[in-house]
């Protein structure tokens, strides 16, 4: 009898341990993202850590980066390509952060939508606690040339991919990161999307996007990209030309105020971006001005996206003024 009780107790404890390894239940309710039945506000950062001298992502600085993120109150990391390393996902999870995993359309068969291999990743990691939700594409509506000139081709692929994820994983919603407010074509052809991420650059005041979105959808939305760079291509709005952390910080503060003033519609933001990316505009070994981004005329305060200056920390992880702005907002708002 005593041996039987020990076996029962062992099985009971084993079940508790196994349940701790399964993913949290993430779903949507009204306009909110819910994690285990609690409203989740995304206080996030776009994260694409590419070291000096290369154009390839590396997680060699992950420990230091996470320390800075946690100190800033960041709870969510948005990545632009899947992380196929459970040890990396474990480190992020142990720090108490969650990850939005994005899938591209044509990545030469590497967990992409075109080949269908993205679903292999979903099956592999859908039970990992770190996953917040899956995201399909990043402002692909700005690139009809990738889809034979017809965005209908993208929206068809997007909707089908979302449907396949729903069939495979009942514990996580599916999002897309759309460039600006989706039009009727996007909405009508993408009915399987649960959460709309919007990449929005409307100077330092995205407030109108929340009212506009509320008129066309009752699904959750968040700003999948928003922010400012720390370089002024010209003198404007009393901000001097050249490196200008004050301009970046002020714009970021205003954007975050709008986000947290509209949590009845908006589920948060992933600020673009965590670290400067030196591979985007010229020599990978140096920080260059310039670069190109579609629909970038709304970038504060010069209408120019200097692509290597978007980090809230620089390439050596020195914090900029915008880092403190993010920290203040994430620590004190949106509870």
ZIRAHU-V546528 format. One record per residue. RES is the residue in one letter. NEAR is the number of other C-alpha atoms within 8 Angstrom. Layout:
res:RES near:NEAR
res:RES near:NEAR
//
This chain:
res:X near:4
res:X near:5
res:X near:6
res:X near:7
res:X near:8
res:X near:8
res:X near:8
res:X near:8
res:X near:8
res:X near:8
res:X near:8
res:X near:8
res:X near:8
res:X near:8
res:X near:8
res:X near:8
res:X near:8
res:X near:8
res:X near:7
res:X near:7
res:X near:9
res:X near:9
res:X near:12
res:X near:8
res:X near:9
res:X near:14
res:X near:10
res:X near:13
res:X near:7
res:X near:7
res:X near:13
res:X near:12
res:X near:13
res:X near:12
res:X near:11
res:X near:7
res:X near:7
res:X near:6
res:X near:8
res:X near:9
res:X near:9
res:X near:11
res:X near:12
res:X near:13
res:X near:14
res:X near:13
res:X near:12
res:X near:10
res:X near:10
res:X near:12
res:X near:12
res:X near:10
res:X near:10
res:X near:9
res:X near:8
res:X near:6
res:X near:8
res:X near:8
res:X near:7
res:X near:5
res:X near:8
res:X near:7
res:X near:7
res:X near:7
res:X near:9
res:X near:10
res:X near:8
res:X near:8
res:X near:10
res:X near:10
res:X near:8
res:X near:13
res:X near:10
res:X near:14
res:X near:12
res:X near:13
res:X near:14
res:X near:13
res:X near:12
res:X near:11
res:X near:8
res:X near:10
res:X near:8
res:X near:5
res:X near:6
res:X near:7
res:X near:6
res:X near:9
res:X near:10
res:X near:9
res:X near:8
res:X near:12
res:X near:11
res:X near:7
res:X near:8
res:X near:7
res:X near:12
res:X near:13
res:X near:12
res:X near:13
res:X near:14
res:X near:14
res:X near:15
res:X near:13
res:X near:9
res:X near:9
res:X near:8
res:X near:6
res:X near:10
res:X near:7
res:X near:15
res:X near:15
res:X near:13
res:X near:9
res:X near:10
res:X near:9
res:X near:12
res:X near:12
res:X near:11
res:X near:8
res:X near:12
res:X near:11
res:X near:9
res:X near:7
res:X near:8
res:X near:12
res:X near:8
res:X near:9
res:X near:10
res:X near:12
res:X near:14
res:X near:9
res:X near:12
res:X near:13
res:X near:12
res:X near:15
res:X near:12
res:X near:11
res:X near:10
res:X near:10
res:X near:9
res:X near:7
res:X near:8
res:X near:11
res:X near:7
res:X near:6
res:X near:10
res:X near:7
res:X near:7
res:X near:9
res:X near:9
res:X near:8
res:X near:9
res:X near:11
res:X near:11
res:X near:10
res:X near:10
res:X near:10
res:X near:13
res:X near:9
res:X near:10
res:X near:12
res:X near:9
res:X near:9
res:X near:11
res:X near:10
res:X near:7
res:X near:9
res:X near:10
res:X near:7
res:X near:10
res:X near:13
res:X near:13
res:X near:15
res:X near:13
res:X near:12
res:X near:14
res:X near:15
res:X near:13
res:X near:8
res:X near:9
res:X near:9
res:X near:6
res:X near:6
res:X near:8
res:X near:9
res:X near:9
res:X near:7
res:X near:10
res:X near:11
res:X near:8
res:X near:9
res:X near:11
res:X near:11
res:X near:13
res:X near:13
res:X near:12
res:X near:14
res:X near:13
res:X near:11
res:X near:14
res:X near:9
res:X near:11
res:X near:13
res:X near:9
res:X near:13
res:X near:9
res:X near:7
res:X near:8
res:X near:11
res:X near:8
res:X near:9
res:X near:9
res:X near:9
res:X near:6
res:X near:6
res:X near:6
res:X near:7
res:X near:11
res:X near:15
res:X near:12
res:X near:13
res:X near:13
res:X near:12
res:X near:13
res:X near:13
res:X near:14
res:X near:11
res:X near:14
res:X near:13
res:X near:13
res:X near:17
res:X near:9
res:X near:8
res:X near:10
res:X near:10
res:X near:5
res:X near:5
res:X near:10
res:X near:9
res:X near:11
res:X near:8
res:X near:7
res:X near:12
res:X near:11
res:X near:9
res:X near:12
res:X near:16
res:X near:12
res:X near:9
res:X near:14
res:X near:14
res:X near:12
res:X near:10
res:X near:13
res:X near:10
res:X near:9
res:X near:11
res:X near:13
res:X near:10
res:X near:6
res:X near:10
res:X near:10
res:X near:6
res:X near:11
res:X near:13
res:X near:15
res:X near:13
res:X near:14
res:X near:17
res:X near:12
res:X near:13
res:X near:13
res:X near:13
res:X near:14
res:X near:13
res:X near:15
res:X near:18
res:X near:14
res:X near:9
res:X near:12
res:X near:9
res:X near:10
res:X near:12
res:X near:9
res:X near:9
res:X near:9
res:X near:9
res:X near:10
res:X near:9
res:X near:11
res:X near:8
res:X near:7
res:X near:5
res:X near:5
res:X near:10
res:X near:7
res:X near:10
res:X near:15
res:X near:15
res:X near:13
res:X near:10
res:X near:10
res:X near:12
res:X near:12
res:X near:13
res:X near:14
res:X near:16
res:X near:13
res:X near:16
res:X near:14
res:X near:13
res:X near:13
res:X near:12
res:X near:11
res:X near:5
res:X near:8
res:X near:7
res:X near:10
res:X near:10
res:X near:11
res:X near:15
res:X near:12
res:X near:10
res:X near:11
res:X near:12
res:X near:12
res:X near:9
res:X near:11
res:X near:12
res:X near:8
res:X near:7
res:X near:7
res:X near:7
res:X near:4
//
